[in-house]
Amino acid sequence: MKRLILISSIVLFLFSCKDKSKEPYFKAGYNYVQQTPDSLRTPEQKEFLRKLTKVVYENVVVKNNQMVFKLSEKEFIARGFPVEYYELIQKDMVNNNRFFKENNVTNVDSMFKSSHKVIMDSLQKSN
């Protein structure tokens, strides 16, 4: 059950594709780790994704019933991540918050805390 919640949370966060803009969701020509099937990821890609998940986990908060990524672009890049991932995270924040608003989700903080615990447990097991 925890694995299902974790997977759902990550999918919601990393693949929120309900983007109504004309711009493609993923930057054309950029190879995102998430687009490689789990079974084909290299150990380096798996480690990168683990680190990315940890940074997102540590820096997403809920304010006024909306998800917010606390790191600036400069801080994110200083941690060794490409700007393309920062842009994707920002799109995810917009899309998730749009979904919450359109579906009258009033308990984002509670939902977030539940998924946060599952992600934390998963990160601890992967260390």
N, C-alpha and C positions, 0 to 999 in steps of 0.2 A: 504494500500500500504506500509506504514512504517513497519507494522508487517511482511509483506512478505520479505522486504529487510532485516530486523533484523534476521528473521529465516534463510534466505539464507546466510547471513554473518556468523551466528553462525554455521550453518551446514558446510559451506566451511571451517571455522576455526577449529572446533572441530572434524569434521569427514572427513577430507581430506584423503581419503583412497587410493589414487593413488600411493601407495608405492610399488616400484618395487623390494624391497629387499625381501629376503627369510624369514626374521623375521616377526612374526605376528604383526599386527598393535597395538592391545591391548595386554598388558602383561597378559599372561595366568594365570588364577586363581585370578586376581585382579578385584574387583567389582567397576567399574567406575560409577559414578552417571549418566553420560550421557546414560548409557545402560539401565537405569530404565525408563519405560514410564512415561511421565509427570503425568498422572493420578494416578500412584502408588507411586510417590515420597513422602517421609515423609516431614514434615515442616523443619526438620534439613537438609535433602538433598536439598530442595529448597533453603534454606539459604546458604548452602555451594556453590551451583551452582551460586547463585547471587554474592557471594563474589569472587568466581573464575572468573566470567565474568568481574567483576569490576577490578580485578588485571590485567587480560589480557588486558582489555580496556585501562587501565592506562599505560601499559608497552610495548605495541606493537607499533613500529614506522616503518616508511619507510625510508630506506637509499639505495641510488643507485638503485632505482626501485625494492627493495626487502624488505619483511617484516622481522623485527628483534624483538625478545623479549629481552628487556633491562635487566631484572633481572637475576642475576646469580642463579645457583642451590641453593647455600647456602642462598641467600636472600629470594628466593621463599619459601624454607622450613622454614625459620625463621618466615614467615608470617602465618605458621600453615598449609601449604598444603603438602600432601605427594609427595615424589619424583616421583611417577608414573605419576602425572599430569604434572610435569616439563618435563619429558621425552616425554609425549604425545604432549605438546605444541611445543617442539623442532622438533618433527616429523612433526607436522603441518606446522611449518615455512618452513622446507625443502620441503615438498610436495606442499605447496602453491607457493613457489618461483619457483619450478620446473614447475608447471602448467603455471605460468606467462611467464616463459622463452620459454617453448614449444609452447605456443600460442601467442607469440610475443606481450604480453600485455605491452604497453609502458607507461601507465598512472596509475600505481599502486597507486601512491600518491593521485591522484584525486579520484579513486575508494575507497581507504581506508578512505579518509576524509568524503565521503558521507555515508559510512556504519558506521563510527565512530559516526556521529551525531545521527543516528538512535539508535545505542546502548546506547549512552548517554541519549537520551530521555527515552528509556525503563528503564534504571537503575534509573533515577529520579522518574519515575512513581511507581517503585517497593519499594521505600523508604517510 
